[in-house]
Amino acid sequence: MRATAIRFTDEEKDWIKSCADFMGESFSEFVRKSSLERVEEAADLQAYREALAEDDGVTYSMEEVMRMAMMGE
């Protein structure tokens, strides 16, 4: 892994450190995981927006979905 410098105010760093300690993680691991989660959420949102743009408006009831799943459609 490569080291990267990120600047935080003292208050921000203390707040993040407190949360990391509470979660049982190091400061670095907490910041790394939090950043990657944010990137994943952005990718999911982009995929959702792309799917909406291609939506044809057809909807199915839960019963229909279950039936299609059972029939392998």
C-alpha positions in Angstrom: 0.0 0.0 0.0 1.0 3.6 -0.6 0.9 6.3 2.1 -1.2 9.4 1.4 -1.3 12.6 3.5 -4.7 14.0 4.4 -5.1 17.2 6.4 -7.6 17.5 9.2 -8.1 20.1 11.8 -7.3 19.0 15.3 -11.0 18.8 16.1 -11.7 16.7 13.0 -8.8 14.4 13.7 -9.9 13.9 17.4 -13.5 13.2 16.3 -12.4 10.7 13.7 -10.0 9.1 16.2 -12.7 8.7 18.8 -15.0 7.0 16.3 -12.2 4.8 15.1 -11.4 3.8 18.7 -15.1 3.1 19.3 -15.2 0.8 16.2 -12.0 -0.9 17.3 -10.0 0.3 14.3 -6.9 2.3 13.7 -7.3 5.8 12.5 -5.9 4.9 9.1 -8.1 1.9 8.7 -11.2 3.8 9.7 -10.4 6.6 7.2 -9.5 4.1 4.4 -12.7 2.1 4.9 -14.9 5.1 5.1 -13.4 6.6 1.9 -13.9 3.3 0.0 -17.5 3.0 1.3 -18.2 6.5 0.0 -16.7 5.6 -3.4 -18.8 2.4 -3.6 -21.9 4.4 -2.7 -21.2 6.8 -5.5 -20.7 4.0 -8.0 -24.0 2.4 -6.8 -25.8 5.7 -7.3 -24.4 6.1 -10.8 -25.5 2.5 -11.7 -28.9 3.3 -10.3 -29.2 6.5 -12.4 -28.1 4.6 -15.5 -30.7 1.8 -14.8 -33.4 4.5 -14.3 -32.5 6.1 -17.7 -33.1 2.7 -19.4 -36.3 1.9 -17.4 -39.2 1.0 -19.7 -41.8 1.5 -16.9 -42.8 -2.2 -16.7 -43.4 -3.3 -13.1 -44.1 -6.6 -11.5 -45.9 -7.6 -8.3 -44.0 -9.6 -5.7 -46.1 -12.5 -6.6 -45.1 -12.2 -10.2 -41.5 -11.9 -9.3 -41.7 -15.0 -7.1 -43.4 -17.0 -9.9 -40.8 -15.9 -12.5 -38.0 -16.9 -10.1 -39.5 -20.3 -9.5 -39.9 -20.9 -13.2 -36.4 -19.7 -14.0 -37.5 -16.8 -16.2 
